[in-house]
C-alpha cells in the first residue's frame, strides 16, 4: 500500500509539472501574440509632426522618449530609449505607418525599466515593439491606447534602419556636460589625448556650459571631431548632480547619465567599431601599447568572445602638482593642466575601484555607468599593467601626504604631441575669443 501510495504521489507530481509547463508555454505564446502588430487602418497617409527634440514628453509627463532604433539581433523590433517613472508606468503602443501599403499597424510595447536607478523614481527604460513583417517602417508614434487618432502625436524617426560600414574605430561618449562646465584646459587636453590615442568622434550630451566652453565646442564641431546632442533634461525633470538618491525630491540622478549612455551606444552602433564610455576628465591610458587600436587588437586576440572591456579608475588629485610642464601661456585658460598631476592615490582598503568601458556596441543591450546590464558576449576586467584610467579630479583621499601617493608619469609619454596639439587649439580658439 505504501509503495502504491508513493507511486500515485509521484504520478500526480509529474502530471502537475507537465500541466504547469504546458500552461507556461501557452501563456508565453499568448503574450507574444498580444504583442504582434495588428492592422488597424488602411489607405491612410502617415501624419503627425516629426519630432526633432532629443527628449520628448508623452502625454501625462511620466514617460519621455529619446529616440527609437531598429534592432534585429534577435527579432525585428523597434527599441525606443526612454525615461519612465518606475512605479507609474503606463501601457504604451507603437503605431507604425507603412508608406508602401498605406496600412497603419499597432504593436503593444514591452517596457523594460533598467535595474540601475540608484533609488531615483525615474530611470532609463527600453520600450520595445515588434515591427510588421511585411514593411520596414521609417517612423513610429507612441500612444497609450491601441485605438484613436494619432494625427496630433509626434512621430519619431527610427534610426539604424540601414546597416552602415564603420566610419570610425573609436567613439567616446560623454554622457552629461552640466553645471556651467568651464574646465576648458582639461577638456582640450582630454580631446587631444583622445585623438592621439585613436579617437575619431566624441559625442557630448550637453546640458549647459560656459560661454568660453561653447566656443571651444564650436571649434571641435567644425573640425568634425565632436557631435553635440542637446540634453535639456532639467526642462522635464528635477535632476540631481549626485549618482545616488538623497531623498531630496529630485527625479533622476546625474542629469540622466545612464539614459544618455544607452542612447549613445545605439546611436553609434552602426558607425563605430568601438564605443568608449567615460567622462571628460577621464583618459584610458595604455601602458603596454602606443594607442587604443593596438591595445584593443591585443585584448581581443587574448579574450575571444569578449564584447565589454572594463578599465580600472585611478584618481590623480588635482591638488597635488608637479613643477614640470608649468606652461605660462596655459595659465590664463580656466581649468586643470593634467600634465602637472602625476601622483595617484593608492588603492583604498576594502574598496573596489570603479571601472569604465570600451564596448562593441553591437553586442550591448543595456548599459549602466560602470558595467553593462545585458550584453551578448563576455565582460573582461583589463589588468592594470595593460591600461588604467587616468582620472584627474578632486581627491578622494585628501588627507594623504604626497609621500603616500604613487608617482605615475605614464601621461608624459605623450607630452610632446599633447603640448603641440593643445597649443594649436588655443591659438585657433582663444584668439577668436579675445576679438
Backbone torsions as a table, in degrees:
resi	resn	phi	psi	omega
1	UNK	NA	-42.2	-179.0
2	UNK	-62.5	-43.2	178.8
3	UNK	-62.6	-44.0	179.8
4	UNK	-60.7	-40.7	179.0
5	UNK	-62.5	-41.9	179.6
6	UNK	-63.4	-40.8	179.4
7	UNK	-62.8	-41.6	-179.1
8	UNK	-66.8	-38.4	177.0
9	UNK	-63.1	-41.5	-179.9
10	UNK	-63.5	-45.0	179.6
11	UNK	-61.6	-41.2	179.8
12	UNK	-64.3	-41.2	179.9
13	UNK	-63.0	-42.6	178.6
14	UNK	-62.2	-43.2	178.8
15	UNK	-60.0	-45.4	-179.8
16	UNK	-61.0	-42.8	179.9
17	UNK	-63.5	-41.9	179.9
18	UNK	-64.3	-46.8	-179.6
19	UNK	-62.3	-43.0	179.5
20	UNK	-61.4	-42.9	179.1
21	UNK	-63.4	-42.5	179.6
22	UNK	-63.9	-41.8	178.5
23	UNK	-64.0	-39.9	179.5
24	UNK	-63.6	-43.5	178.4
25	UNK	-62.1	-45.3	178.7
26	UNK	-60.8	-42.1	-179.4
27	UNK	-62.6	-43.6	-179.7
28	UNK	-65.0	-39.2	177.5
29	UNK	-63.5	-43.7	178.3
30	UNK	-62.9	-40.7	178.7
31	UNK	-60.8	-45.0	-179.4
32	UNK	-65.9	-41.3	177.9
33	UNK	-60.8	-37.4	-178.8
34	UNK	-67.3	-20.7	179.4
35	UNK	-96.7	-1.9	179.2
36	UNK	-68.0	139.9	177.6
37	UNK	-62.1	140.3	179.1
38	UNK	-125.2	137.9	176.1
39	UNK	-74.4	126.4	177.8
40	UNK	-117.8	-19.6	178.2
41	UNK	-145.2	150.7	177.1
42	UNK	-132.2	155.1	176.5
43	UNK	69.6	25.6	-179.3
44	UNK	-106.3	143.8	170.5
45	UNK	-83.6	148.7	178.0
46	UNK	-71.7	126.0	-178.5
47	UNK	-124.9	-178.6	-177.4
48	UNK	98.3	141.6	-177.6
49	UNK	-76.2	132.8	179.6
50	UNK	-73.2	127.1	-178.0
51	UNK	-74.5	134.0	176.1
52	UNK	-115.4	2.8	-179.8
53	UNK	-81.5	150.2	175.3
54	UNK	-71.8	-37.6	-179.3
55	UNK	-123.5	120.7	-178.5
56	UNK	-120.7	123.0	178.7
57	UNK	-81.8	132.7	172.3
58	UNK	-84.8	170.8	-179.1
59	UNK	-56.5	131.4	-179.2
60	UNK	98.2	-14.9	176.7
61	UNK	55.9	33.1	173.7
62	UNK	-113.1	-7.2	179.1
63	UNK	-133.7	135.4	-177.7
64	UNK	-129.8	132.5	-179.0
65	UNK	-101.9	130.0	174.6
66	UNK	-93.5	-63.2	178.9
67	UNK	-166.0	145.4	173.9
68	UNK	-92.9	148.0	-180.0
69	UNK	-134.6	138.3	173.6
70	UNK	-73.3	134.8	-177.3
71	UNK	-141.7	109.4	-179.3
72	UNK	-115.3	26.8	-177.7
73	UNK	-70.1	-29.0	176.4
74	UNK	-120.9	-45.4	174.2
75	UNK	-149.8	173.2	-174.4
76	UNK	-82.4	100.1	-175.2
77	UNK	-131.0	160.1	163.1
78	UNK	-104.8	125.8	179.0
79	UNK	-110.9	114.2	178.0
80	UNK	-96.5	125.9	172.7
81	UNK	-81.2	127.1	-176.4
82	UNK	-147.2	-176.6	174.9
83	UNK	-129.8	131.2	179.8
84	UNK	-136.1	159.7	170.0
85	UNK	-79.4	125.5	-168.3
86	UNK	-67.4	-23.1	-179.7
87	UNK	-102.7	-15.8	-174.0
88	UNK	-120.4	54.2	-177.2
89	UNK	-91.0	116.2	178.1
90	UNK	-85.8	147.9	174.5
91	UNK	-62.9	138.6	-178.1
92	UNK	-126.5	156.8	179.4
93	UNK	-132.9	138.9	174.6
94	UNK	-92.2	127.0	175.7
95	UNK	-105.2	111.0	-179.6
96	UNK	-101.3	131.6	176.2
97	UNK	-110.0	118.5	-178.6
98	UNK	-97.5	105.6	-177.3
99	UNK	-60.4	-35.4	-172.8
100	UNK	-62.7	-43.4	-176.4
101	UNK	-113.7	4.2	176.5
102	UNK	68.1	19.1	-179.3
103	UNK	-102.3	146.0	174.6
104	UNK	-110.3	126.0	-179.6
105	UNK	-109.8	146.2	175.0
106	UNK	-121.6	132.3	176.6
107	UNK	-122.0	133.9	174.4
108	UNK	-72.8	130.4	-175.7
109	UNK	-85.2	144.9	167.1
110	UNK	-97.9	125.6	-176.3
111	UNK	-107.6	117.0	-176.9
112	UNK	-115.4	100.8	178.9
113	UNK	-78.0	127.6	-178.4
114	UNK	-63.1	144.5	-174.2
115	UNK	-71.9	-24.9	-178.0
116	UNK	-90.8	87.9	173.6
117	UNK	-105.6	-16.2	-178.5
118	UNK	55.2	36.3	173.4
119	UNK	90.9	-11.2	-178.4
120	UNK	-74.9	147.2	-179.1
121	UNK	-67.2	-30.4	178.3
122	UNK	-104.2	145.4	179.2
123	UNK	-152.8	170.9	177.8
124	UNK	-65.4	147.3	179.2
125	UNK	-147.0	149.1	169.0
126	UNK	-101.2	126.0	175.6
127	UNK	-108.2	107.5	-166.8
128	UNK	-112.7	129.3	179.2
129	UNK	-130.5	135.8	171.5
130	UNK	-68.4	138.2	179.7
131	UNK	-92.2	156.9	173.4
132	UNK	-60.3	141.8	-176.9
133	UNK	-73.9	-29.6	-171.6
134	UNK	-102.1	18.4	171.7
135	UNK	-156.1	158.4	178.2
136	UNK	-114.8	87.1	-175.4
137	UNK	-62.9	142.0	179.0
138	UNK	-95.5	-19.4	-178.2
139	UNK	-138.7	158.7	178.1
140	UNK	-141.6	144.8	170.8
141	UNK	-113.3	152.4	-178.3
142	UNK	-118.0	129.2	-176.3
143	UNK	-138.2	153.9	178.8
144	UNK	-83.1	-1.0	-178.0
145	UNK	-136.1	149.5	174.1
146	UNK	-83.2	4.0	-178.3
147	UNK	-128.6	165.8	173.5
148	UNK	111.6	-160.8	-175.8
149	UNK	-118.2	125.8	-178.6
150	UNK	-109.6	14.1	-176.7
151	UNK	-58.9	-27.7	-178.3
152	UNK	-94.6	-3.6	-179.4
153	UNK	-83.5	149.0	176.6
154	UNK	-67.7	147.1	173.3
155	UNK	-107.0	141.1	-178.0
156	UNK	-114.2	132.9	176.0
157	UNK	-71.3	132.8	178.8
158	UNK	-87.2	111.4	-177.0
159	UNK	-83.3	167.3	179.6
160	UNK	65.5	20.8	-180.0
161	UNK	-64.6	-39.8	-179.1
162	UNK	-108.0	125.5	177.8
163	UNK	-63.7	142.5	-179.7
164	UNK	-120.1	160.3	168.8
165	UNK	-84.7	148.2	-175.9
166	UNK	-60.0	125.6	176.8
167	UNK	-91.1	-19.8	179.2
168	UNK	-141.4	159.5	175.9
169	UNK	-86.0	-43.8	-174.7
170	UNK	-130.7	129.8	171.1
171	UNK	-121.0	128.0	175.9
172	UNK	-95.6	131.6	176.7
173	UNK	-105.9	117.8	175.1
174	UNK	-107.5	113.0	-158.7
175	UNK	-79.7	-25.9	-179.4
176	UNK	-161.2	110.0	172.9
177	UNK	-98.9	114.8	-173.7
178	UNK	-146.9	-177.6	175.7
179	UNK	69.7	34.7	-178.6
180	UNK	53.3	47.1	-173.7
181	UNK	-49.1	127.9	-175.1
182	UNK	-141.1	19.4	178.8
183	UNK	-82.0	67.6	-167.1
184	UNK	-66.1	-48.7	-175.6
185	UNK	-62.7	-46.1	179.9
186	UNK	-64.8	-36.4	178.0
187	UNK	-61.9	-47.2	179.8
188	UNK	-62.1	-42.7	178.6
189	UNK	-61.4	-43.0	177.9
190	UNK	-62.1	-45.1	179.9
191	UNK	-59.4	-44.3	-178.6
192	UNK	-70.7	-33.3	173.9
193	UNK	-66.0	-41.6	177.4
194	UNK	-56.3	-45.1	-177.7
195	UNK	-66.7	-39.2	177.2
196	UNK	-61.4	-37.2	-177.0
197	UNK	-81.3	-9.5	173.4
198	UNK	119.1	11.4	-179.4
199	UNK	-82.4	136.4	176.2
200	UNK	-107.5	-19.6	-176.2
201	UNK	-142.9	137.9	173.7
202	UNK	-125.8	122.9	179.5
203	UNK	-104.9	124.4	-175.8
204	UNK	-119.2	123.0	174.3
205	UNK	-88.6	102.0	-168.6
206	UNK	-101.0	117.3	171.4
207	UNK	-88.1	-58.7	172.6
208	UNK	-160.2	163.2	177.8
209	UNK	-160.3	176.2	-178.8
210	UNK	-74.0	166.0	178.5
211	UNK	-64.1	-37.7	178.2
212	UNK	-63.3	-43.1	178.9
213	UNK	-64.5	-37.1	177.5
214	UNK	-56.5	-41.0	-178.2
215	UNK	-70.8	-35.4	176.0
216	UNK	-66.7	-42.9	177.4
217	UNK	-60.6	-41.3	179.5
218	UNK	-58.9	-41.2	178.2
219	UNK	-59.9	-46.6	-177.1
220	UNK	-71.3	-31.6	175.5
221	UNK	-65.5	-46.6	-179.5
222	UNK	-66.1	-31.3	176.5
223	UNK	-68.9	-25.1	-179.4
224	UNK	97.9	2.9	-179.1
225	UNK	-83.2	-40.1	-172.0
226	UNK	-105.1	140.0	169.1
227	UNK	-118.5	125.5	-179.0
228	UNK	-98.3	126.0	172.4
229	UNK	-107.8	111.8	178.3
230	UNK	-58.3	138.4	-174.5
231	UNK	-135.6	69.9	-175.9
232	UNK	-84.5	52.2	-172.4
233	UNK	-65.6	-29.4	179.5
234	UNK	-73.9	-4.6	171.1
235	UNK	-78.8	-14.8	-176.3
236	UNK	-115.7	-33.2	-173.7
237	UNK	-136.8	157.2	172.6
238	UNK	-82.0	112.1	-171.9
239	UNK	-97.2	153.7	175.6
240	UNK	-113.1	144.7	173.5
241	UNK	-88.3	3.1	176.1
242	UNK	-99.5	156.1	179.4
243	UNK	-87.1	-17.8	-176.3
244	UNK	-116.9	141.3	-177.9
245	UNK	-65.4	127.5	-175.2
246	UNK	-108.7	18.3	-178.9
247	UNK	56.7	38.9	-174.8
248	UNK	-112.7	15.1	177.3
249	UNK	84.5	0.5	177.8
250	UNK	-76.9	161.7	-174.5
251	UNK	-99.6	-37.8	-171.4
252	UNK	-147.1	147.6	-172.8
253	UNK	-90.1	148.6	171.6
254	UNK	47.2	46.8	176.1
255	UNK	55.9	36.3	177.0
256	UNK	68.1	34.8	-175.6
257	UNK	-55.3	-44.8	-174.7
258	UNK	-66.1	-39.6	177.8
259	UNK	-62.2	-43.4	-179.7
260	UNK	-62.7	-41.3	-179.8
261	UNK	-63.2	-42.4	178.7
262	UNK	-64.8	-41.9	178.2
263	UNK	-62.5	-39.5	-177.5
264	UNK	-65.6	-37.5	177.6
265	UNK	-62.0	-48.8	-178.3
266	UNK	-69.5	-35.8	179.9
267	UNK	-60.8	-32.9	-176.0
268	UNK	-108.0	11.8	-174.7
269	UNK	-61.2	-36.5	-174.8
270	UNK	-99.6	-4.2	-174.0
271	UNK	-121.6	-7.5	-178.0
272	UNK	-130.9	133.2	179.8
273	UNK	-65.4	-43.1	177.6
274	UNK	-128.2	149.8	171.9
275	UNK	-120.3	133.5	-177.7
276	UNK	-109.0	124.1	-177.6
277	UNK	-107.7	99.6	174.8
278	UNK	-152.7	176.1	-179.4
279	UNK	-94.6	169.9	-176.2
280	UNK	-68.5	-19.2	179.0
281	UNK	-100.2	18.4	-179.3
282	UNK	-124.0	136.4	177.9
283	UNK	-133.6	125.1	174.5
284	UNK	-78.3	110.6	-176.7
285	UNK	-98.9	116.8	174.9
286	UNK	-73.6	139.3	177.7
287	UNK	-102.0	-28.3	-177.3
288	UNK	-104.7	-9.4	-174.1
289	UNK	-130.9	155.2	-177.7
290	UNK	-77.4	-23.8	-176.3
291	UNK	-154.1	176.1	-176.0
292	UNK	-70.2	-35.9	-176.8
293	UNK	-62.6	-46.4	178.0
294	UNK	-63.7	-42.2	-179.9
295	UNK	-62.4	-45.8	-176.8
296	UNK	-70.2	-34.4	175.0
297	UNK	-59.7	-43.2	179.9
298	UNK	-67.9	-44.3	-178.8
299	UNK	-64.9	-39.6	178.7
300	UNK	-67.6	-37.1	178.3
301	UNK	-65.0	-37.9	-179.0
302	UNK	-80.1	-21.0	-175.0
303	UNK	-130.0	68.0	-179.2
304	UNK	-61.3	143.0	179.7
305	UNK	82.3	6.3	-179.7
306	UNK	-94.4	133.9	179.9
307	UNK	-116.3	-11.9	-176.9
308	UNK	-132.2	122.2	179.5
309	UNK	-115.3	121.6	-174.0
310	UNK	-106.9	131.4	-175.8
311	UNK	-115.8	136.5	-173.6
312	UNK	-78.0	134.8	-177.6
313	UNK	-85.7	132.9	176.6
314	UNK	-131.7	133.0	-174.0
315	UNK	-87.5	127.3	170.9
316	UNK	-110.8	99.3	-170.8
317	UNK	-61.9	133.1	-179.9
318	UNK	-72.1	-9.7	179.9
319	UNK	-85.9	-15.5	-179.6
320	UNK	-105.8	115.2	-172.9
321	UNK	-115.6	152.7	168.9
322	UNK	-98.3	154.5	178.3
323	UNK	-79.0	-12.5	-179.8
324	UNK	-71.0	152.2	172.5
325	UNK	58.1	37.6	171.8
326	UNK	-84.7	83.9	-172.2
327	UNK	-87.8	114.2	-170.2
328	UNK	-60.9	-35.9	-178.3
329	UNK	-69.0	-14.8	178.5
330	UNK	-90.3	-13.0	-171.6
331	UNK	-68.5	-20.5	179.5
332	UNK	-88.6	-4.8	-179.4
333	UNK	-91.5	125.2	179.7
334	UNK	-64.0	140.3	177.6
335	UNK	123.1	178.6	-173.2
336	UNK	-94.4	139.0	173.0
337	UNK	-94.3	102.5	-172.2
338	UNK	-65.7	-24.9	-179.2
339	UNK	-64.6	-18.5	180.0
340	UNK	-90.6	-0.4	-174.6
341	UNK	-121.2	92.3	-174.8
342	UNK	-124.5	24.2	175.4
343	UNK	-114.3	120.2	-178.3
344	UNK	-108.6	151.6	-179.8
345	UNK	-71.7	143.0	173.9
346	UNK	-70.5	161.7	176.9
347	UNK	-61.6	142.2	176.8
348	UNK	-86.2	142.8	-179.9
349	UNK	-64.8	132.9	176.2
350	UNK	62.4	20.2	176.5
351	UNK	-122.6	125.3	179.1
352	UNK	-87.1	126.5	177.9
353	UNK	-65.6	133.3	176.6
354	UNK	-66.0	163.5	-178.6
355	UNK	-127.8	154.6	170.3
356	UNK	-120.4	172.4	-161.8
357	UNK	-133.2	149.6	159.9
358	UNK	-114.9	124.0	-173.4
359	UNK	-126.8	156.1	165.6
360	UNK	-84.9	107.3	-171.3
361	UNK	-63.2	-25.0	-179.4
362	UNK	-73.7	-11.2	-178.9
363	UNK	-104.5	-2.7	-177.1
364	UNK	-99.2	134.8	175.2
365	UNK	-102.2	-50.7	176.9
366	UNK	-139.8	141.8	177.2
367	UNK	-126.5	153.0	166.2
368	UNK	-106.1	-157.7	-176.8
369	UNK	-85.8	-43.4	-173.0
370	UNK	-110.1	2.0	176.8
371	UNK	-165.7	163.6	174.0
372	UNK	-88.6	148.8	178.5
373	UNK	-88.5	-40.9	178.7
374	UNK	-143.0	132.7	179.2
375	UNK	-158.3	158.3	168.9
376	UNK	-88.9	133.6	-179.4
377	UNK	95.0	175.5	-172.7
378	UNK	-92.5	161.6	168.9
379	UNK	-109.7	139.4	-178.8
380	UNK	-130.2	133.7	172.0
381	UNK	-81.8	120.2	-178.9
382	UNK	-78.4	127.1	-179.5
383	UNK	-59.5	148.6	-176.2
384	UNK	-66.5	-22.6	178.5
385	UNK	-80.0	-6.0	175.0
386	UNK	-94.2	-43.9	179.7
387	UNK	-166.1	155.2	172.7
388	UNK	-143.1	164.4	176.0
389	UNK	-91.7	117.9	171.8
390	UNK	-81.1	114.4	-175.4
391	UNK	-125.4	96.9	-178.9
392	UNK	-91.4	112.5	-174.6
393	UNK	-160.3	-173.2	175.5
394	UNK	-59.9	141.1	-176.9
395	UNK	-63.2	143.8	170.3
396	UNK	-92.2	-27.2	178.3
397	UNK	-118.0	65.8	-172.0
398	UNK	-65.0	-17.3	-178.2
399	UNK	-86.8	-2.3	-178.7
400	UNK	-77.0	134.5	173.5
401	UNK	-72.2	162.1	-178.9
402	UNK	-55.4	-36.4	-177.5
403	UNK	-62.7	-23.6	-179.0
404	UNK	-85.4	-10.4	179.0
405	UNK	-84.9	161.3	-177.2
406	UNK	-105.0	120.3	179.0
407	UNK	-75.0	123.2	-175.5
408	UNK	-137.6	103.9	-174.4
409	UNK	-101.8	25.1	179.5
410	UNK	-52.5	-39.9	-178.0
411	UNK	-59.4	-31.1	-176.0
412	UNK	-68.1	-15.1	175.6
413	UNK	-59.0	-25.0	-175.2
414	UNK	-105.1	9.5	-166.8
415	UNK	-61.9	-40.7	-177.1
416	UNK	-61.9	-50.7	179.9
417	UNK	-64.6	-41.1	-176.8
418	UNK	-65.0	-46.3	-179.6
419	UNK	-61.4	-45.6	-179.9
420	UNK	-60.8	-45.7	-177.1
421	UNK	-68.8	-40.5	178.3
422	UNK	-63.8	-42.4	178.9
423	UNK	-60.6	-37.7	177.8
424	UNK	-62.5	-44.8	-179.3
425	UNK	-64.9	-43.4	-179.3
426	UNK	-63.9	-37.5	-179.6
427	UNK	-68.1	-28.1	-178.4
428	UNK	-91.8	-18.1	-178.1
429	UNK	-109.5	-45.8	-175.6
430	UNK	-65.4	-36.1	178.2
431	UNK	-64.8	-39.4	177.8
432	UNK	-63.6	-35.9	-177.8
433	UNK	-69.0	-34.6	-177.2
434	UNK	-76.5	-24.9	-178.9
435	UNK	-71.9	NA	NA
